[in-house]
Amino acid sequence: MKKLSIGATRIFCRLLNRMGKQTHIRLTADEFLPLVLEQTGEVSTPYGPGKLYSLAHYYEQQGDLMRDPEMVFIVVDNRREP
């Protein structure tokens, strides 16, 4: 398991903000495969409860949706409300 760099964390946070309260979003751009971010579950961690997010490009092969590649992120949000 690896920790995201500061730059990658900023990009991932923008994706999460864009997702809002939805369980998934699909991003499209001309000439690229669609990119899907979805919340796939929750886990317990030593740092507190975490949410699992899958980030993957999808394409169709012989009628089946295929992920290429898939990355799974654990997000533990321990911010405190003021």
PyMOL Python script that loads the backbone (N, CA, C, O; Angstrom):
from pymol import cmd

cmd.read_pdbstr("""\
ATOM      1  N   MET A   1       0.848  -1.163   0.000  1.00  0.00           N
ATOM      2  CA  MET A   1       0.000   0.000   0.000  1.00  0.00           C
ATOM      3  C   MET A   1       0.898   1.232   0.000  1.00  0.00           C
ATOM      4  O   MET A   1       1.893   1.293   0.721  1.00  0.00           O
ATOM      5  N   LYS A   2       0.525   2.218  -0.828  1.00  0.00           N
ATOM      6  CA  LYS A   2       1.307   3.443  -0.928  1.00  0.00           C
ATOM      7  C   LYS A   2       0.438   4.644  -0.601  1.00  0.00           C
ATOM      8  O   LYS A   2      -0.773   4.627  -0.817  1.00  0.00           O
ATOM      9  N   LYS A   3       1.064   5.679  -0.081  1.00  0.00           N
ATOM     10  CA  LYS A   3       0.386   6.933   0.203  1.00  0.00           C
ATOM     11  C   LYS A   3       0.507   7.836  -1.021  1.00  0.00           C
ATOM     12  O   LYS A   3       1.541   7.854  -1.688  1.00  0.00           O
ATOM     13  N   LEU A   4      -0.560   8.589  -1.312  1.00  0.00           N
ATOM     14  CA  LEU A   4      -0.537   9.498  -2.456  1.00  0.00           C
ATOM     15  C   LEU A   4       0.377  10.687  -2.188  1.00  0.00           C
ATOM     16  O   LEU A   4       0.518  11.132  -1.049  1.00  0.00           O
ATOM     17  N   SER A   5       0.989  11.189  -3.238  1.00  0.00           N
ATOM     18  CA  SER A   5       1.773  12.416  -3.135  1.00  0.00           C
ATOM     19  C   SER A   5       0.811  13.589  -2.905  1.00  0.00           C
ATOM     20  O   SER A   5      -0.403  13.441  -3.046  1.00  0.00           O
ATOM     21  N   ILE A   6       1.356  14.739  -2.555  1.00  0.00           N
ATOM     22  CA  ILE A   6       0.525  15.924  -2.325  1.00  0.00           C
ATOM     23  C   ILE A   6      -0.254  16.293  -3.593  1.00  0.00           C
ATOM     24  O   ILE A   6      -1.446  16.593  -3.521  1.00  0.00           O
ATOM     25  N   GLY A   7       0.409  16.273  -4.744  1.00  0.00           N
ATOM     26  CA  GLY A   7      -0.265  16.609  -6.002  1.00  0.00           C
ATOM     27  C   GLY A   7      -1.384  15.636  -6.332  1.00  0.00           C
ATOM     28  O   GLY A   7      -2.477  16.047  -6.722  1.00  0.00           O
ATOM     29  N   ALA A   8      -1.110  14.340  -6.175  1.00  0.00           N
ATOM     30  CA  ALA A   8      -2.141  13.329  -6.452  1.00  0.00           C
ATOM     31  C   ALA A   8      -3.292  13.430  -5.449  1.00  0.00           C
ATOM     32  O   ALA A   8      -4.447  13.199  -5.805  1.00  0.00           O
ATOM     33  N   THR A   9      -2.978  13.775  -4.198  1.00  0.00           N
ATOM     34  CA  THR A   9      -4.018  13.949  -3.180  1.00  0.00           C
ATOM     35  C   THR A   9      -4.943  15.097  -3.564  1.00  0.00           C
ATOM     36  O   THR A   9      -6.159  14.992  -3.407  1.00  0.00           O
ATOM     37  N   ARG A  10      -4.380  16.189  -4.063  1.00  0.00           N
ATOM     38  CA  ARG A  10      -5.206  17.332  -4.480  1.00  0.00           C
ATOM     39  C   ARG A  10      -6.147  16.949  -5.615  1.00  0.00           C
ATOM     40  O   ARG A  10      -7.323  17.314  -5.605  1.00  0.00           O
ATOM     41  N   ILE A  11      -5.628  16.219  -6.587  1.00  0.00           N
ATOM     42  CA  ILE A  11      -6.458  15.780  -7.717  1.00  0.00           C
ATOM     43  C   ILE A  11      -7.552  14.840  -7.231  1.00  0.00           C
ATOM     44  O   ILE A  11      -8.709  14.975  -7.629  1.00  0.00           O
ATOM     45  N   PHE A  12      -7.193  13.884  -6.368  1.00  0.00           N
ATOM     46  CA  PHE A  12      -8.180  12.925  -5.861  1.00  0.00           C
ATOM     47  C   PHE A  12      -9.259  13.647  -5.055  1.00  0.00           C
ATOM     48  O   PHE A  12     -10.438  13.306  -5.156  1.00  0.00           O
ATOM     49  N   CYS A  13      -8.867  14.639  -4.258  1.00  0.00           N
ATOM     50  CA  CYS A  13      -9.844  15.414  -3.480  1.00  0.00           C
ATOM     51  C   CYS A  13     -10.800  16.176  -4.395  1.00  0.00           C
ATOM     52  O   CYS A  13     -11.988  16.288  -4.093  1.00  0.00           O
ATOM     53  N   ARG A  14     -10.292  16.701  -5.511  1.00  0.00           N
ATOM     54  CA  ARG A  14     -11.175  17.370  -6.474  1.00  0.00           C
ATOM     55  C   ARG A  14     -12.181  16.391  -7.060  1.00  0.00           C
ATOM     56  O   ARG A  14     -13.345  16.738  -7.260  1.00  0.00           O
ATOM     57  N   LEU A  15     -11.735  15.167  -7.337  1.00  0.00           N
ATOM     58  CA  LEU A  15     -12.661  14.143  -7.836  1.00  0.00           C
ATOM     59  C   LEU A  15     -13.728  13.817  -6.793  1.00  0.00           C
ATOM     60  O   LEU A  15     -14.907  13.689  -7.122  1.00  0.00           O
ATOM     61  N   LEU A  16     -13.306  13.684  -5.522  1.00  0.00           N
ATOM     62  CA  LEU A  16     -14.272  13.399  -4.453  1.00  0.00           C
ATOM     63  C   LEU A  16     -15.262  14.549  -4.297  1.00  0.00           C
ATOM     64  O   LEU A  16     -16.454  14.314  -4.102  1.00  0.00           O
ATOM     65  N   ASN A  17     -14.780  15.791  -4.381  1.00  0.00           N
ATOM     66  CA  ASN A  17     -15.680  16.946  -4.294  1.00  0.00           C
ATOM     67  C   ASN A  17     -16.663  16.956  -5.448  1.00  0.00           C
ATOM     68  O   ASN A  17     -17.838  17.271  -5.263  1.00  0.00           O
ATOM     69  N   ARG A  18     -16.195  16.616  -6.627  1.00  0.00           N
ATOM     70  CA  ARG A  18     -17.084  16.555  -7.797  1.00  0.00           C
ATOM     71  C   ARG A  18     -18.131  15.456  -7.632  1.00  0.00           C
ATOM     72  O   ARG A  18     -19.264  15.594  -8.093  1.00  0.00           O
ATOM     73  N   MET A  19     -17.747  14.373  -6.976  1.00  0.00           N
ATOM     74  CA  MET A  19     -18.655  13.253  -6.738  1.00  0.00           C
ATOM     75  C   MET A  19     -19.768  13.652  -5.762  1.00  0.00           C
ATOM     76  O   MET A  19     -20.897  13.175  -5.878  1.00  0.00           O
ATOM     77  N   GLY A  20     -19.447  14.532  -4.794  1.00  0.00           N
ATOM     78  CA  GLY A  20     -20.456  14.971  -3.831  1.00  0.00           C
ATOM     79  C   GLY A  20     -21.036  13.810  -3.055  1.00  0.00           C
ATOM     80  O   GLY A  20     -20.298  12.979  -2.526  1.00  0.00           O
ATOM     81  N   LYS A  21     -22.353  13.748  -2.984  1.00  0.00           N
ATOM     82  CA  LYS A  21     -23.028  12.684  -2.231  1.00  0.00           C
ATOM     83  C   LYS A  21     -23.414  11.496  -3.104  1.00  0.00           C
ATOM     84  O   LYS A  21     -24.044  10.548  -2.633  1.00  0.00           O
ATOM     85  N   GLN A  22     -23.031  11.552  -4.387  1.00  0.00           N
ATOM     86  CA  GLN A  22     -23.312  10.434  -5.282  1.00  0.00           C
ATOM     87  C   GLN A  22     -22.405   9.248  -4.924  1.00  0.00           C
ATOM     88  O   GLN A  22     -21.372   9.430  -4.278  1.00  0.00           O
ATOM     89  N   THR A  23     -22.782   8.060  -5.334  1.00  0.00           N
ATOM     90  CA  THR A  23     -21.948   6.882  -5.082  1.00  0.00           C
ATOM     91  C   THR A  23     -20.957   6.633  -6.204  1.00  0.00           C
ATOM     92  O   THR A  23     -20.033   5.833  -6.053  1.00  0.00           O
ATOM     93  N   HIS A  24     -21.147   7.325  -7.351  1.00  0.00           N
ATOM     94  CA  HIS A  24     -20.190   7.183  -8.449  1.00  0.00           C
ATOM     95  C   HIS A  24     -20.321   8.351  -9.413  1.00  0.00           C
ATOM     96  O   HIS A  24     -21.353   9.019  -9.481  1.00  0.00           O
ATOM     97  N   ILE A  25     -19.242   8.578 -10.158  1.00  0.00           N
ATOM     98  CA  ILE A  25     -19.281   9.541 -11.251  1.00  0.00           C
ATOM     99  C   ILE A  25     -18.543   8.928 -12.438  1.00  0.00           C
ATOM    100  O   ILE A  25     -17.651   8.094 -12.279  1.00  0.00           O
ATOM    101  N   ARG A  26     -18.934   9.361 -13.614  1.00  0.00           N
ATOM    102  CA  ARG A  26     -18.300   8.888 -14.850  1.00  0.00           C
ATOM    103  C   ARG A  26     -17.787  10.109 -15.587  1.00  0.00           C
ATOM    104  O   ARG A  26     -18.550  11.016 -15.918  1.00  0.00           O
ATOM    105  N   LEU A  27     -16.491  10.124 -15.841  1.00  0.00           N
ATOM    106  CA  LEU A  27     -15.858  11.246 -16.527  1.00  0.00           C
ATOM    107  C   LEU A  27     -15.494  10.817 -17.941  1.00  0.00           C
ATOM    108  O   LEU A  27     -14.948   9.733 -18.148  1.00  0.00           O
ATOM    109  N   THR A  28     -15.796  11.663 -18.900  1.00  0.00           N
ATOM    110  CA  THR A  28     -15.474  11.332 -20.287  1.00  0.00           C
ATOM    111  C   THR A  28     -14.667  12.461 -20.910  1.00  0.00           C
ATOM    112  O   THR A  28     -14.825  13.631 -20.562  1.00  0.00           O
ATOM    113  N   ALA A  29     -13.810  12.085 -21.828  1.00  0.00           N
ATOM    114  CA  ALA A  29     -13.021  13.035 -22.621  1.00  0.00           C
ATOM    115  C   ALA A  29     -12.800  12.390 -23.980  1.00  0.00           C
ATOM    116  O   ALA A  29     -12.567  11.185 -24.082  1.00  0.00           O
ATOM    117  N   ASP A  30     -12.875  13.205 -25.016  1.00  0.00           N
ATOM    118  CA  ASP A  30     -12.688  12.684 -26.372  1.00  0.00           C
ATOM    119  C   ASP A  30     -11.399  11.880 -26.474  1.00  0.00           C
ATOM    120  O   ASP A  30     -10.363  12.272 -25.937  1.00  0.00           O
ATOM    121  N   GLU A  31     -11.478  10.767 -27.161  1.00  0.00           N
ATOM    122  CA  GLU A  31     -10.340   9.887 -27.468  1.00  0.00           C
ATOM    123  C   GLU A  31      -9.745   9.161 -26.261  1.00  0.00           C
ATOM    124  O   GLU A  31      -8.678   8.558 -26.370  1.00  0.00           O
ATOM    125  N   PHE A  32     -10.419   9.213 -25.119  1.00  0.00           N
ATOM    126  CA  PHE A  32      -9.975   8.461 -23.940  1.00  0.00           C
ATOM    127  C   PHE A  32     -11.102   7.554 -23.478  1.00  0.00           C
ATOM    128  O   PHE A  32     -12.275   7.842 -23.714  1.00  0.00           O
ATOM    129  N   LEU A  33     -10.745   6.458 -22.817  1.00  0.00           N
ATOM    130  CA  LEU A  33     -11.757   5.597 -22.220  1.00  0.00           C
ATOM    131  C   LEU A  33     -12.432   6.327 -21.069  1.00  0.00           C
ATOM    132  O   LEU A  33     -11.788   7.139 -20.405  1.00  0.00           O
ATOM    133  N   PRO A  34     -13.729   6.060 -20.808  1.00  0.00           N
ATOM    134  CA  PRO A  34     -14.390   6.685 -19.665  1.00  0.00           C
ATOM    135  C   PRO A  34     -13.673   6.316 -18.358  1.00  0.00           C
ATOM    136  O   PRO A  34     -13.193   5.194 -18.196  1.00  0.00           O
ATOM    137  N   LEU A  35     -13.612   7.268 -17.442  1.00  0.00           N
ATOM    138  CA  LEU A  35     -13.003   7.057 -16.139  1.00  0.00           C
ATOM    139  C   LEU A  35     -14.118   7.097 -15.104  1.00  0.00           C
ATOM    140  O   LEU A  35     -14.900   8.046 -15.056  1.00  0.00           O
ATOM    141  N   VAL A  36     -14.185   6.060 -14.276  1.00  0.00           N
ATOM    142  CA  VAL A  36     -15.261   5.954 -13.292  1.00  0.00           C
ATOM    143  C   VAL A  36     -14.668   5.938 -11.889  1.00  0.00           C
ATOM    144  O   VAL A  36     -13.746   5.176 -11.598  1.00  0.00           O
ATOM    145  N   LEU A  37     -15.216   6.795 -11.020  1.00  0.00           N
ATOM    146  CA  LEU A  37     -14.883   6.801  -9.600  1.00  0.00           C
ATOM    147  C   LEU A  37     -16.130   6.379  -8.858  1.00  0.00           C
ATOM    148  O   LEU A  37     -17.190   6.984  -9.018  1.00  0.00           O
ATOM    149  N   GLU A  38     -16.007   5.335  -8.041  1.00  0.00           N
ATOM    150  CA  GLU A  38     -17.175   4.875  -7.285  1.00  0.00           C
ATOM    151  C   GLU A  38     -16.775   4.441  -5.891  1.00  0.00           C
ATOM    152  O   GLU A  38     -15.694   3.896  -5.667  1.00  0.00           O
ATOM    153  N   GLN A  39     -17.692   4.704  -4.946  1.00  0.00           N
ATOM    154  CA  GLN A  39     -17.479   4.231  -3.589  1.00  0.00           C
ATOM    155  C   GLN A  39     -17.944   2.781  -3.550  1.00  0.00           C
ATOM    156  O   GLN A  39     -19.085   2.473  -3.893  1.00  0.00           O
ATOM    157  N   THR A  40     -17.048   1.898  -3.127  1.00  0.00           N
ATOM    158  CA  THR A  40     -17.366   0.469  -3.197  1.00  0.00           C
ATOM    159  C   THR A  40     -17.583  -0.183  -1.839  1.00  0.00           C
ATOM    160  O   THR A  40     -18.015  -1.334  -1.780  1.00  0.00           O
ATOM    161  N   GLY A  41     -17.297   0.514  -0.752  1.00  0.00           N
ATOM    162  CA  GLY A  41     -17.501  -0.091   0.562  1.00  0.00           C
ATOM    163  C   GLY A  41     -16.828   0.699   1.653  1.00  0.00           C
ATOM    164  O   GLY A  41     -16.341   1.810   1.443  1.00  0.00           O
ATOM    165  N   GLU A  42     -16.812   0.092   2.830  1.00  0.00           N
ATOM    166  CA  GLU A  42     -16.182   0.693   3.995  1.00  0.00           C
ATOM    167  C   GLU A  42     -15.350  -0.359   4.704  1.00  0.00           C
ATOM    168  O   GLU A  42     -15.660  -1.549   4.653  1.00  0.00           O
ATOM    169  N   VAL A  43     -14.275   0.094   5.375  1.00  0.00           N
ATOM    170  CA  VAL A  43     -13.399  -0.807   6.114  1.00  0.00           C
ATOM    171  C   VAL A  43     -12.997  -0.157   7.422  1.00  0.00           C
ATOM    172  O   VAL A  43     -13.060   1.063   7.571  1.00  0.00           O
ATOM    173  N   SER A  44     -12.584  -0.983   8.363  1.00  0.00           N
ATOM    174  CA  SER A  44     -11.997  -0.491   9.611  1.00  0.00           C
ATOM    175  C   SER A  44     -10.491  -0.441   9.429  1.00  0.00           C
ATOM    176  O   SER A  44      -9.895  -1.365   8.874  1.00  0.00           O
ATOM    177  N   THR A  45      -9.878   0.635   9.895  1.00  0.00           N
ATOM    178  CA  THR A  45      -8.425   0.767   9.837  1.00  0.00           C
ATOM    179  C   THR A  45      -7.919   1.166  11.221  1.00  0.00           C
ATOM    180  O   THR A  45      -8.713   1.582  12.065  1.00  0.00           O
ATOM    181  N   PRO A  46      -6.621   1.050  11.470  1.00  0.00           N
ATOM    182  CA  PRO A  46      -6.083   1.509  12.751  1.00  0.00           C
ATOM    183  C   PRO A  46      -6.251   3.021  12.957  1.00  0.00           C
ATOM    184  O   PRO A  46      -6.116   3.516  14.076  1.00  0.00           O
ATOM    185  N   TYR A  47      -6.548   3.756  11.864  1.00  0.00           N
ATOM    186  CA  TYR A  47      -6.687   5.208  11.922  1.00  0.00           C
ATOM    187  C   TYR A  47      -8.133   5.671  12.013  1.00  0.00           C
ATOM    188  O   TYR A  47      -8.400   6.869  12.108  1.00  0.00           O
ATOM    189  N   GLY A  48      -9.064   4.727  11.984  1.00  0.00           N
ATOM    190  CA  GLY A  48     -10.488   5.036  12.012  1.00  0.00           C
ATOM    191  C   GLY A  48     -11.188   4.400  10.824  1.00  0.00           C
ATOM    192  O   GLY A  48     -10.554   3.729  10.009  1.00  0.00           O
ATOM    193  N   PRO A  49     -12.498   4.610  10.724  1.00  0.00           N
ATOM    194  CA  PRO A  49     -13.234   4.020   9.602  1.00  0.00           C
ATOM    195  C   PRO A  49     -12.796   4.646   8.279  1.00  0.00           C
ATOM    196  O   PRO A  49     -12.540   5.847   8.190  1.00  0.00           O
ATOM    197  N   GLY A  50     -12.721   3.801   7.263  1.00  0.00           N
ATOM    198  CA  GLY A  50     -12.313   4.276   5.950  1.00  0.00           C
ATOM    199  C   GLY A  50     -13.317   3.886   4.888  1.00  0.00           C
ATOM    200  O   GLY A  50     -13.995   2.865   4.999  1.00  0.00           O
ATOM    201  N   LYS A  51     -13.403   4.705   3.863  1.00  0.00           N
ATOM    202  CA  LYS A  51     -14.255   4.400   2.715  1.00  0.00           C
ATOM    203  C   LYS A  51     -13.368   3.927   1.579  1.00  0.00           C
ATOM    204  O   LYS A  51     -12.277   4.458   1.367  1.00  0.00           O
ATOM    205  N   LEU A  52     -13.841   2.923   0.849  1.00  0.00           N
ATOM    206  CA  LEU A  52     -13.123   2.389  -0.308  1.00  0.00           C
ATOM    207  C   LEU A  52     -13.655   3.033  -1.579  1.00  0.00           C
ATOM    208  O   LEU A  52     -14.865   3.116  -1.792  1.00  0.00           O
ATOM    209  N   TYR A  53     -12.735   3.485  -2.415  1.00  0.00           N
ATOM    210  CA  TYR A  53     -13.090   4.073  -3.702  1.00  0.00           C
ATOM    211  C   TYR A  53     -12.324   3.357  -4.802  1.00  0.00           C
ATOM    212  O   TYR A  53     -11.122   3.119  -4.685  1.00  0.00           O
ATOM    213  N   SER A  54     -13.032   3.017  -5.869  1.00  0.00           N
ATOM    214  CA  SER A  54     -12.427   2.408  -7.044  1.00  0.00           C
ATOM    215  C   SER A  54     -12.326   3.466  -8.128  1.00  0.00           C
ATOM    216  O   SER A  54     -13.273   4.213  -8.371  1.00  0.00           O
ATOM    217  N   LEU A  55     -11.160   3.524  -8.783  1.00  0.00           N
ATOM    218  CA  LEU A  55     -10.941   4.434  -9.898  1.00  0.00           C
ATOM    219  C   LEU A  55     -10.451   3.589 -11.068  1.00  0.00           C
ATOM    220  O   LEU A  55      -9.404   2.947 -10.981  1.00  0.00           O
ATOM    221  N   ALA A  56     -11.209   3.590 -12.161  1.00  0.00           N
ATOM    222  CA  ALA A  56     -10.852   2.701 -13.270  1.00  0.00           C
ATOM    223  C   ALA A  56     -11.388   3.230 -14.591  1.00  0.00           C
ATOM    224  O   ALA A  56     -12.402   3.925 -14.643  1.00  0.00           O
ATOM    225  N   HIS A  57     -10.673   2.877 -15.662  1.00  0.00           N
ATOM    226  CA  HIS A  57     -11.184   3.060 -17.018  1.00  0.00           C
ATOM    227  C   HIS A  57     -12.005   1.818 -17.338  1.00  0.00           C
ATOM    228  O   HIS A  57     -11.638   0.711 -16.944  1.00  0.00           O
ATOM    229  N   TYR A  58     -13.105   1.995 -18.044  1.00  0.00           N
ATOM    230  CA  TYR A  58     -13.953   0.868 -18.431  1.00  0.00           C
ATOM    231  C   TYR A  58     -14.055   0.789 -19.947  1.00  0.00           C
ATOM    232  O   TYR A  58     -14.082   1.807 -20.639  1.00  0.00           O
ATOM    233  N   TYR A  59     -14.111  -0.432 -20.441  1.00  0.00           N
ATOM    234  CA  TYR A  59     -14.401  -0.663 -21.858  1.00  0.00           C
ATOM    235  C   TYR A  59     -15.198  -1.953 -21.954  1.00  0.00           C
ATOM    236  O   TYR A  59     -15.271  -2.721 -20.994  1.00  0.00           O
ATOM    237  N   GLU A  60     -15.789  -2.185 -23.105  1.00  0.00           N
ATOM    238  CA  GLU A  60     -16.602  -3.386 -23.300  1.00  0.00           C
ATOM    239  C   GLU A  60     -15.843  -4.386 -24.166  1.00  0.00           C
ATOM    240  O   GLU A  60     -15.270  -4.039 -25.198  1.00  0.00           O
ATOM    241  N   GLN A  61     -15.857  -5.643 -23.711  1.00  0.00           N
ATOM    242  CA  GLN A  61     -15.222  -6.728 -24.457  1.00  0.00           C
ATOM    243  C   GLN A  61     -16.177  -7.914 -24.471  1.00  0.00           C
ATOM    244  O   GLN A  61     -16.509  -8.467 -23.423  1.00  0.00           O
ATOM    245  N   GLN A  62     -16.606  -8.293 -25.641  1.00  0.00           N
ATOM    246  CA  GLN A  62     -17.535  -9.416 -25.825  1.00  0.00           C
ATOM    247  C   GLN A  62     -18.757  -9.285 -24.916  1.00  0.00           C
ATOM    248  O   GLN A  62     -19.214 -10.267 -24.331  1.00  0.00           O
ATOM    249  N   GLY A  63     -19.283  -8.056 -24.804  1.00  0.00           N
ATOM    250  CA  GLY A  63     -20.498  -7.816 -24.028  1.00  0.00           C
ATOM    251  C   GLY A  63     -20.273  -7.619 -22.536  1.00  0.00           C
ATOM    252  O   GLY A  63     -21.225  -7.321 -21.816  1.00  0.00           O
ATOM    253  N   ASP A  64     -19.053  -7.775 -22.051  1.00  0.00           N
ATOM    254  CA  ASP A  64     -18.757  -7.592 -20.625  1.00  0.00           C
ATOM    255  C   ASP A  64     -18.003  -6.285 -20.413  1.00  0.00           C
ATOM    256  O   ASP A  64     -17.162  -5.900 -21.225  1.00  0.00           O
ATOM    257  N   LEU A  65     -18.321  -5.599 -19.291  1.00  0.00           N
ATOM    258  CA  LEU A  65     -17.549  -4.416 -18.940  1.00  0.00           C
ATOM    259  C   LEU A  65     -16.238  -4.847 -18.305  1.00  0.00           C
ATOM    260  O   LEU A  65     -16.221  -5.689 -17.406  1.00  0.00           O
ATOM    261  N   MET A  66     -15.148  -4.271 -18.772  1.00  0.00           N
ATOM    262  CA  MET A  66     -13.810  -4.604 -18.275  1.00  0.00           C
ATOM    263  C   MET A  66     -13.182  -3.351 -17.661  1.00  0.00           C
ATOM    264  O   MET A  66     -13.376  -2.244 -18.164  1.00  0.00           O
ATOM    265  N   ARG A  67     -12.425  -3.531 -16.568  1.00  0.00           N
ATOM    266  CA  ARG A  67     -11.692  -2.432 -15.945  1.00  0.00           C
ATOM    267  C   ARG A  67     -10.240  -2.502 -16.396  1.00  0.00           C
ATOM    268  O   ARG A  67      -9.642  -3.577 -16.443  1.00  0.00           O
ATOM    269  N   ASP A  68      -9.680  -1.338 -16.729  1.00  0.00           N
ATOM    270  CA  ASP A  68      -8.288  -1.344 -17.183  1.00  0.00           C
ATOM    271  C   ASP A  68      -7.628  -0.010 -16.900  1.00  0.00           C
ATOM    272  O   ASP A  68      -7.952   0.954 -17.594  1.00  0.00           O
ATOM    273  N   PRO A  69      -6.762   0.120 -15.971  1.00  0.00           N
ATOM    274  CA  PRO A  69      -6.598  -0.706 -14.789  1.00  0.00           C
ATOM    275  C   PRO A  69      -7.554  -0.217 -13.713  1.00  0.00           C
ATOM    276  O   PRO A  69      -8.235   0.793 -13.892  1.00  0.00           O
ATOM    277  N   GLU A  70      -7.602  -0.923 -12.610  1.00  0.00           N
ATOM    278  CA  GLU A  70      -8.404  -0.485 -11.465  1.00  0.00           C
ATOM    279  C   GLU A  70      -7.465  -0.186 -10.311  1.00  0.00           C
ATOM    280  O   GLU A  70      -6.559  -0.966 -10.016  1.00  0.00           O
ATOM    281  N   MET A  71      -7.686   0.944  -9.665  1.00  0.00           N
ATOM    282  CA  MET A  71      -6.963   1.289  -8.446  1.00  0.00           C
ATOM    283  C   MET A  71      -7.998   1.461  -7.343  1.00  0.00           C
ATOM    284  O   MET A  71      -9.060   2.042  -7.569  1.00  0.00           O
ATOM    285  N   VAL A  72      -7.693   0.961  -6.161  1.00  0.00           N
ATOM    286  CA  VAL A  72      -8.603   1.091  -5.028  1.00  0.00           C
ATOM    287  C   VAL A  72      -7.911   1.947  -3.970  1.00  0.00           C
ATOM    288  O   VAL A  72      -6.750   1.724  -3.625  1.00  0.00           O
ATOM    289  N   PHE A  73      -8.654   2.930  -3.467  1.00  0.00           N
ATOM    290  CA  PHE A  73      -8.139   3.858  -2.468  1.00  0.00           C
ATOM    291  C   PHE A  73      -8.926   3.715  -1.180  1.00  0.00           C
ATOM    292  O   PHE A  73     -10.138   3.506  -1.204  1.00  0.00           O
ATOM    293  N   ILE A  74      -8.238   3.829  -0.058  1.00  0.00           N
ATOM    294  CA  ILE A  74      -8.886   3.897   1.248  1.00  0.00           C
ATOM    295  C   ILE A  74      -8.779   5.341   1.703  1.00  0.00           C
ATOM    296  O   ILE A  74      -7.684   5.900   1.765  1.00  0.00           O
ATOM    297  N   VAL A  75      -9.916   5.944   2.020  1.00  0.00           N
ATOM    298  CA  VAL A  75      -9.936   7.329   2.491  1.00  0.00           C
ATOM    299  C   VAL A  75     -10.410   7.326   3.934  1.00  0.00           C
ATOM    300  O   VAL A  75     -11.535   6.927   4.235  1.00  0.00           O
ATOM    301  N   VAL A  76      -9.528   7.780   4.827  1.00  0.00           N
ATOM    302  CA  VAL A  76      -9.866   7.933   6.245  1.00  0.00           C
ATOM    303  C   VAL A  76      -9.924   9.423   6.509  1.00  0.00           C
ATOM    304  O   VAL A  76      -8.914  10.119   6.408  1.00  0.00           O
ATOM    305  N   ASP A  77     -11.098   9.910   6.846  1.00  0.00           N
ATOM    306  CA  ASP A  77     -11.301  11.349   7.062  1.00  0.00           C
ATOM    307  C   ASP A  77     -11.455  11.585   8.561  1.00  0.00           C
ATOM    308  O   ASP A  77     -12.524  11.365   9.129  1.00  0.00           O
ATOM    309  N   ASN A  78     -10.379  12.033   9.189  1.00  0.00           N
ATOM    310  CA  ASN A  78     -10.395  12.290  10.631  1.00  0.00           C
ATOM    311  C   ASN A  78     -10.478  13.777  10.946  1.00  0.00           C
ATOM    312  O   ASN A  78     -10.125  14.209  12.043  1.00  0.00           O
ATOM    313  N   ARG A  79     -10.955  14.568   9.962  1.00  0.00           N
ATOM    314  CA  ARG A  79     -11.112  16.007  10.247  1.00  0.00           C
ATOM    315  C   ARG A  79     -12.174  16.191  11.314  1.00  0.00           C
ATOM    316  O   ARG A  79     -13.137  15.430  11.400  1.00  0.00           O
ATOM    317  N   ARG A  80     -11.981  17.191  12.102  1.00  0.00           N
ATOM    318  CA  ARG A  80     -12.941  17.509  13.160  1.00  0.00           C
ATOM    319  C   ARG A  80     -13.707  18.776  12.756  1.00  0.00           C
ATOM    320  O   ARG A  80     -13.140  19.706  12.182  1.00  0.00           O
ATOM    321  N   GLU A  81     -14.982  18.787  13.062  1.00  0.00           N
ATOM    322  CA  GLU A  81     -15.805  19.967  12.777  1.00  0.00           C
ATOM    323  C   GLU A  81     -15.511  21.032  13.841  1.00  0.00           C
ATOM    324  O   GLU A  81     -15.434  20.708  15.026  1.00  0.00           O
ATOM    325  N   PRO A  82     -15.343  22.307  13.432  1.00  0.00           N
ATOM    326  CA  PRO A  82     -15.055  23.367  14.436  1.00  0.00           C
ATOM    327  C   PRO A  82     -16.264  23.676  15.298  1.00  0.00           C
ATOM    328  O   PRO A  82     -16.191  24.533  16.180  1.00  0.00           O
TER     329      PRO A  82
END
""", "prot")
cmd.dss("prot")
cmd.show_as("cartoon", "prot")
cmd.util.cbc("prot")
cmd.orient("prot")
